[in-house]
Structure formats: structure tokens, C-alpha cells
């Protein structure tokens, strides 16, 4: 064929849409012998078969022009019979499939099943070049991957069949490179994200440096937990941080560090999730997401469904429960239902209330809870179920910590640590050093026997030293000469707000008691009664002939039913009051 004809064929091929006819002819000179009408017809036929870009296919594999269209049609039909859903797409991605005998492809699928691959069709669909590999090579690759430490090479290859195209030395080198960069378990990383093998080690090194410049303290740890970060441009990460700040998140870096997968979410999706959470009744979606960024990965319909399911299980305020512990969204409804049933069987009267106040209970296995109850009984606690109900966080403490705490409390001078802890299980949450420090601090404030005080009122542990010091000062300002003595005799005073104490003094003064401070000093328990009760007793006493402070002190201590009966009788003297009290108590 003349040069002139060659030049003409090149021009026509270019007119048909081929970008580089010279390269095509160079790789497949026989094209020159094909009539241009045949080439044009082949393009049309390929389009009819569903191929979107026949020119690209032919450019990649010019030999297609030599295949009869019937053969191509038959290959598509044969591939469908073997289970391939979209043979056209497969052939588009890997035109050489057309040149493989269908029996060879069928045999390769049988061989892959023999090696342990559950779904050869899916594998070949994602990596159409697979049928071109010798089965012995695949078998050898599996053996080599095992030698390199991969526990399940078949699983790794299944998730990324392209691994079969990599030389084992390259994989070994990549593992060594990742270790040098600080990754402790490259095998585990690649197992979870085999596409790491496709990235140049310099790119990974550069991404680590870039992440450090952005302020991430441990990029290696971040990448280990979410290797997909390596596929994100650093500008995109920088933009995501800025976007999160604009949405109201105070510390996007911390959020991303705890949940790197956030980087893979579109900012519009995050914005939409915040709006959706508000519509579901969550008052502060940003706070929720900040404490549990994984929420962003949950579909809003799933969250809505979880709220509905929690209501059906008896949770009055599911949104509040989820806000308290967003991790509850990760538990299956059946698991939550099962935990409620199990807790009932263990003797807990209101498991729903327990879980609502401390959703972390869902993370404890029922066997652990059962064991914790048994251990507490062995230590002398009469009603462990009641203890745990009032303080579910007890379940988080190791059994040896309980035993050690009781021994330590005994050493500090507490004679009945079990009884004390029973009345205030929160004690188990305090370190023994904190308890020792509280005793020292109370002594420094002038309390002669802090151990006795704490024994009678274990909730003292709940108050900071500054609060106790402030309460002593405030009581002095109100006119109490010896606040320390008052608190010693009635430690519960530490739990009363100074405004309430001031209010009661005012009330007593308005009732006609000239020196409420002097009255309260020897009887500090008065401060523990409700204002309405104190006023009622005060009016009864001030309405008596010769009513006095001691009468008020005695009356306010009586049961409420007795006080109401006295008020109804409208007594005029203390003897009449005593008569009513005697009658009511006698009737019981």
C-alpha cells in the first residue's frame, strides 16, 4: 500500500474520531488492510451492542476490528450466562476479554472457588484482567501474602483483586516503608485498605508532613484508623477544617483526630445532619457531634427510627438519653430490649430509668453485671442491686477496686465502710488519695473529727474545699458564731444553699421570733425542713398562748400528718398541741 494511501487512511480514521491513528496503525499495521467502511460499520455495531465509546475501545485494543461482530455478541451472551450483570462494561474496561475463550473464563472461576474465593464473578467484575492471570500465579500470591503476615489473603484479594497484579517484592517493600514511617502494623492497615499499595511512599510521607503542619499531633495514628485520608488532597482537609469552624464546631482538629472519617463527608451533608438533628428535638447537635463524631456517619432515618424504638421500649425522652450518650445510637434495638429484660431478671425494678441516666450500661455484658452483683454481696453489701440502681457507674469499676477501697477506708478510720458506701455509692468513684486529702482539708478548716462527719454524711465528698470554706464564711456573715460546730452536728448544712438559709432566717423573724440565728444554732436541723412546713409550724406556735422557740423546734420534727392535724385543731395552748399529738400517735 502506498504512502499516499496510508496518509489517506490516517485522515479518515481521525475523521471517525480516533485521536492518534498513527499510534493505532503502528501497534496494529493490519488496520491498513481493512476497508474504511468495515471500520465505520464496526463502530456502529459496537454502539448498537451498548458500547458508549467504541473509538476508545478500538484505540486500546485495535484487534477488535478483526473480530466478527457476531463473536462479540456471543461473548456478551456467554458472560451473562456465567453470571456477569454488565458484560459490556467489563469489556469496555478490559477489551482483551473478547479474545479469551469462554471455557477459559469458566475454568478460571472454578479455580478461584477452589482457592477459597466465594464470589469469583464479583471479583472479575471489579478487576476484569483477572481471567488473564495464571491460576498458579494466584495460588503463589496467596502463599506469599501469608508469609508476609496477612491472616486471610483471600479476603484481602477479594476486597482489592488488583493486588494480584503487584509483585510480591513491591508489597514487601511497601510494608517496610510503612514501618519506617511509624506505622506499627502495616499488614493490618493494608488488610483494611488494600488500595494503600497503589500509593507512592513519597505521597504518604508528604501527607504525614502536611497533616502535622495543619496541627494534627499524630498523623500516623489518624491514618492508621482511617487510611482513606491518604486519598484526600491536603487543601480539601484544610477546607474541611475551616468549614467545620464556620458551622460552629469549636475544635475541628480534635473532632477529626477522634473520627478521621469526617474528612470523607461533604460539608453540605454535615450541615444537613445538624438541621435534621434539630428537627428531631436535639437542642445542641454540635455538642452531640463533637462528643461523638461518628453520628455524622449515621443515616438520619436510622436515628429517627432509634428514637421511635426507644420510646416504644419506655424511654420518655429518647433525645435526652441519646444526647447524654450518643453511643446508644450504635446499639441494635434488639440488644437494648434484651438488656432491659436481663436487668429485670437480675432484680432491677426500672432498667429503663437506669439506662436513661447512664446509657453506658448498655456496654456492659449481662454476665459482668451479674458478677459485679455477686462480688458486692461477698464484700458485705446487702443490696447491690439498689446500690447500682442509684449509681450505675459502679459497673465500670473493677472488682478488686471495690475490695481495695473498703480496706483503704478502714485504714483511714472509717469503722463501717460498707455501710457508708451503701448510703452513698458515689464514694467508690473517688480515689483514696482524694478521700485522704478531703480529711486533711476538713481538719485545716477546724473540723475536729472529719471521719465522723463523713461517716454521718458521706455526701460531703461531693463538695469541693472551696465550697465548704465559702459556706463557713457565709454562715459567719449571717451571724452564726461557730459555723464549724454547726456543720459538725449537722453536716447536711453543706448541701443547703446560703439563700435558703437566709430566707428561713427572714421567715422566722417575720413570724415574730426575735433571734432566729440563736434559735437555729443549737437546732441546725431546722434548716433541713421545707419552707412551707417551717412557716406552718411557726404560725401554729405564734398563735399559742405563750408560744416559744422550743415549741417550734419540737413541733417541726413531728410527722407531717401530725402537724396537719394540729393545724386543723387550731389549738390555743401547748397542752392542746400535745393532746392532738398524743391522740394522733395513739390512733396509729
Residue pairs with C-beta under 8 A, 6 or more apart in sequence:
1 32
1 33
5 32
6 25
6 32
9 21
9 25
9 31
9 32
9 36
10 21
10 22
10 25
12 36
13 21
13 24
13 25
13 31
13 36
13 39
14 21
16 36
16 39
16 40
16 43
16 55
17 43
17 55
18 24
18 55
18 58
18 59
19 59
20 59
23 59
24 31
24 58
24 59
24 62
25 31
25 32
27 62
28 62
28 63
28 65
30 66
31 39
31 62
31 65
34 65
34 66
38 65
39 65
42 54
42 58
42 64
42 65
42 69
43 54
43 55
43 58
45 69
45 72
46 54
46 57
46 64
46 69
46 72
47 54
49 69
49 72
49 73
49 76
49 88
50 88
51 57
51 88
51 91
51 92
52 92
53 92
57 64
57 91
57 92
57 95
58 64
58 65
60 95
61 95
61 96
61 98
63 99
64 72
64 95
64 98
67 98
67 99
71 98
72 91
72 98
75 87
75 91
75 97
75 98
75 102
76 87
76 88
76 91
78 102
78 105
79 87
79 90
79 91
79 97
79 102
79 105
80 87
82 102
82 105
82 106
82 109
82 121
83 121
84 90
84 121
84 124
84 125
85 125
86 125
90 97
90 124
90 125
90 128
91 97
91 98
91 128
93 128
94 128
94 129
96 129
96 132
97 105
97 128
97 131
100 131
100 132
104 131
105 124
105 131
108 120
108 124
108 130
108 131
108 135
109 120
109 121
109 124
111 135
111 138
112 120
112 123
112 130
112 135
112 138
113 120
115 135
115 138
115 139
115 142
115 154
116 154
117 123
117 154
117 157
117 158
118 158
119 158
123 130
123 157
123 158
123 161
124 130
124 131
124 161
126 161
127 161
127 162
127 164
129 165
130 161
130 164
133 164
133 165
137 164
138 157
138 164
141 153
141 157
141 163
141 164
141 168
142 153
142 154
142 157
144 168
144 171
145 153
145 156
145 157
145 163
145 168
145 171
146 153
148 168
148 171
148 172
148 175
148 187
149 175
149 187
150 156
150 187
150 190
150 191
151 191
152 191
155 191
156 163
156 190
156 191
156 194
157 163
157 164
159 194
160 194
160 195
160 197
162 194
162 198
163 171
163 194
163 197
166 197
170 197
171 190
171 197
174 186
174 190
174 196
174 197
174 201
175 186
175 187
175 190
177 201
177 204
178 186
178 189
178 196
178 201
178 204
179 186
181 201
181 204
181 205
181 208
181 220
182 208
182 220
183 189
183 220
183 223
183 224
184 224
185 224
189 196
189 223
189 224
189 227
190 196
190 197
192 227
193 227
193 228
195 227
195 231
196 204
196 227
196 230
199 230
199 231
203 230
204 223
204 230
207 219
207 223
207 229
207 230
207 234
208 219
208 220
208 223
210 234
210 237
211 219
211 222
211 223
211 229
211 234
211 237
212 219
214 234
214 237
214 238
214 241
214 253
215 253
216 222
216 253
216 256
216 257
217 257
218 257
222 229
222 256
222 257
222 260
223 229
223 230
223 260
225 260
226 260
226 261
226 263
226 264
228 261
228 263
228 264
229 237
229 260
229 263
232 263
232 264
236 263
237 256
237 263
240 252
240 256
240 262
240 263
240 267
241 252
241 253
241 256
243 267
243 270
244 252
244 255
244 256
244 262
244 267
244 270
245 252
247 267
247 270
247 271
247 274
247 286
248 286
249 255
249 286
249 289
249 290
250 290
251 290
254 290
255 262
255 289
255 290
255 293
256 262
256 263
256 293
258 293
259 293
259 294
259 296
261 294
261 297
262 270
262 293
262 296
265 296
265 297
269 296
270 296
273 285
273 289
273 295
273 296
273 300
274 285
274 286
274 289
276 300
276 303
277 285
277 288
277 289
277 295
277 300
277 303
278 285
280 300
280 303
280 304
280 307
280 319
281 307
281 319
282 288
282 319
282 322
282 323
283 323
284 323
287 323
288 295
288 322
288 323
288 326
289 295
289 296
291 326
292 326
292 327
292 329
294 326
294 330
295 303
295 326
295 329
298 329
302 329
303 322
303 329
306 318
306 322
306 328
306 329
306 333
307 318
307 319
307 322
309 333
309 336
310 318
310 321
310 322
310 328
310 336
311 318
313 333
313 336
313 337
313 340
313 352
314 340
314 352
315 321
315 352
315 355
315 356
316 356
317 356
320 356
321 328
321 355
321 356
321 359
322 328
322 329
322 359
324 356
324 357
324 359
325 358
325 359
325 360
327 359
327 360
327 362
327 363
328 336
328 359
328 362
331 362
335 362
336 355
336 362
339 351
339 355
339 361
339 362
339 366
340 351
340 352
340 355
342 366
342 369
343 351
343 354
343 361
343 366
343 369
344 351
346 366
346 369
346 370
346 373
346 385
347 385
348 354
348 385
348 388
348 389
349 389
350 389
354 361
354 388
354 389
354 392
355 361
355 362
357 392
358 392
358 393
360 392
360 393
360 395
360 396
361 369
361 392
361 395
364 395
364 396
368 395
369 388
369 395
371 399
372 384
372 388
372 394
372 395
372 399
373 384
373 385
373 388
375 399
375 402
376 384
376 387
376 388
376 402
377 384
379 402
379 403
379 406
379 418
380 406
380 418
381 387
381 418
381 421
381 422
382 422
383 422
387 394
387 421
387 422
387 425
388 394
388 395
388 425
390 425
391 425
391 426
391 428
391 429
393 429
394 425
394 428
397 428
397 429
401 428
402 428
404 432
405 417
405 421
405 427
405 428
405 432
406 417
406 418
406 421
408 432
408 435
409 417
409 420
409 421
409 427
409 432
409 435
410 417
412 432
412 435
412 436
412 439
412 451
413 451
414 420
414 451
414 454
414 455
415 455
416 455
420 427
420 454
420 455
420 458
421 427
421 428
421 458
423 458
424 458
424 459
424 461
426 458
426 459
426 461
426 462
427 435
427 458
427 461
430 461
434 461
435 461
438 450
438 454
438 460
438 461
438 465
439 450
439 451
439 454
441 465
441 468
442 450
442 453
442 454
442 460
442 468
443 450
445 465
445 468
445 469
445 472
445 484
446 472
446 484
447 453
447 484
447 487
447 488
448 488
449 488
453 460
453 487
453 488
453 491
454 460
454 461
454 491
456 491
457 491
457 492
457 494
459 492
459 494
459 495
460 468
460 491
460 494
463 494
463 495
467 494
468 487
468 494
471 483
471 487
471 493
471 494
471 498
472 483
472 484
472 487
474 498
474 501
475 483
475 486
475 487
475 493
475 498
475 501
476 483
478 498
478 501
478 502
478 505
478 517
479 517
480 486
480 517
480 520
480 521
481 521
482 521
486 493
486 521
486 524
487 493
487 494
489 524
490 524
490 525
490 527
490 528
492 528
493 501
493 524
493 527
496 527
496 528
500 527
500 531
501 527
503 531
504 516
504 520
504 526
504 527
504 531
504 534
505 516
505 517
505 520
507 531
507 534
507 535
507 538
508 516
508 519
508 520
508 534
508 538
509 516
511 535
511 538
511 539
511 542
512 542
513 519
513 538
513 549
513 552
519 526
519 549
519 552
519 553
520 526
520 527
523 553
525 557
526 534
526 552
526 553
526 556
529 556
533 556
533 560
533 563
534 556
536 563
536 567
537 552
537 555
537 556
537 563
538 552
539 567
540 555
540 563
540 566
540 567
540 571
540 577
541 547
541 548
541 551
541 552
541 555
543 570
543 571
543 572
544 551
544 571
544 572
544 573
544 574
544 577
545 572
545 573
546 573
546 574
547 574
551 574
551 577
555 563
555 566
555 577
556 563
558 566
558 581
561 584
562 580
562 581
562 584
562 585
565 580
565 584
566 577
566 580
566 581
569 576
569 580
571 577
571 579
571 580
